């Protein structure tokens, strides 16, 4: 079984690539953000520690962590954010490794692991290949403004705060350009899968 990492900046369309991999090819895809939420649910490996750090007033009546309140609390508080990250990040990596092992035991051909910080978090170490979903700057800006309702200045600031296109190209094995139509993306992904199977 091969583990393929998927990464890229905000607005590049990683979610679209994952949807294609799931729906067209039936592959298992693991998303780091969803895993982070999972392990902070009641009973999850990071739930108790997160609640202890953030306070019980962070909880909804059903015992789940209020994501909005948590975001507000750690926004602008670098020390608290680092503490939360030091709990959640190792938990995410551990849970993703567990999911990869399960997929292998079940005889999966490939498993795709998506994370915006795949390269920085060390998750790329469990991947045989890393694919970078790229996109023209202006296309990303347009998507973020339309899909998330961001102002231009906020959109520019978010994109510029992330790693550059050059960084991703330098550190990834394959590039999928998602600047064009859905059909073009589908063709590009299909081509990558074909090449992957032939390697």
Secondary structure as UniProt FT lines:
FT   STRAND          2..7
FT   TURN            10..11
FT   HELIX           14..23
FT   TURN            24..25
FT   STRAND          28..31
FT   HELIX           32..39
FT   TURN            42..43
FT   TURN            45..46
FT   HELIX           47..54
FT   HELIX           56..58
FT   TURN            61..62
FT   HELIX           67..74
FT   TURN            75..76
FT   HELIX           78..105
FT   TURN            106..107
FT   STRAND          110..114
FT   TURN            116..117
FT   HELIX           118..121
FT   HELIX           123..126
FT   STRAND          129..134
FT   HELIX           137..148
FT   HELIX           152..160
FT   HELIX           165..171
FT   STRAND          174..177
FT   HELIX           182..198
//
